[in-house]
């Protein structure tokens, strides 16, 4: 017989807790003697190793970054994966050092987006034996979303627009490409419409947005342990979207099976330092000289003046164009 469940914990009163009303704690199941294998463990196939390159927004020699399959409630949700089929505790020294570099690099890229205040970095790994780190962007000014419940809020908030989502993906990919690798995400194309068609297009977009569900991290198949009695065929797949919470669904993209695939340099340290070293100065000047959205403004100036005399009168004329200014 199960024990009486404990009373509701104090964190349910925190401002960041997403729910209100009467709550009760679930009964705790008895522990299983042997935990079931994760994806990529034992005889189970690894979906991350079999994912094609075009399922990612950026790829490098030893790392790949993927997004969800559709917009999320948070401004950005990304997953950093190693190419090699290794878990966190299995990384050799070189990849362990590069993981720190890539974590800082990706955090900076996401934090550079408009409307992002903080970036939460998480690693669970209960569903997959292939290393994957979650990066969740907390919207600026949304103080209620601070803290450990951010992944829950992601499945509650309405998704951002697809155009903004795709632009954010392209900006992050371009930022990472400043240090090596290959960006695969592209910004949305401008769809020029006649004014008479704008109203119909807006109505169709609203209907599509209402029909689409947001994805969330907490429902990602990679993060949900399998039932002890479940069969492998019944396991949910991992998808690239937060439709599984900010997580993944059955069609979720996964890394290529070849751990050594990729020819681009992942970073200045990885390409130049050889197989056994990582440049210590790599993090000192990490920010690129110019972000993808910087623009140059300026105008040239030309000034001329002249005088002419006709009989007893003199006339003076001048012409001036704008002065050069740069920010």
Secondary structure, 3 states (H helix, E strand, C coil): CCCCCCCCCHHHHCCCCCCCCCCCCCCCCCCCCCCCCCECCCCCCCCCCCCCHHHCCEECCCEEEEECCCCECCCCEEEEEECCCCCHHHCCHHHHHHHHHHHHHHHHHHHCCCCEEEEEEECCCCCECCCEEEEEEEECCCHHHCCCCHHHHHCCCCCCCHHHHHHHHHHHHHHHHCCCCEECCCCCCCCCCCHHHHHHHHHHHHHHHHHCCCEEHHHCHHHCCCCCCCCHHHCCCCCCCCCCCECCCCCCCCCCCCCCCCCCCCCHHHHHCCCCCCCHHHHCCCCCCCCCCCCCCCCCCCEEEEEEEECCEEEEEEEECCCCCCC
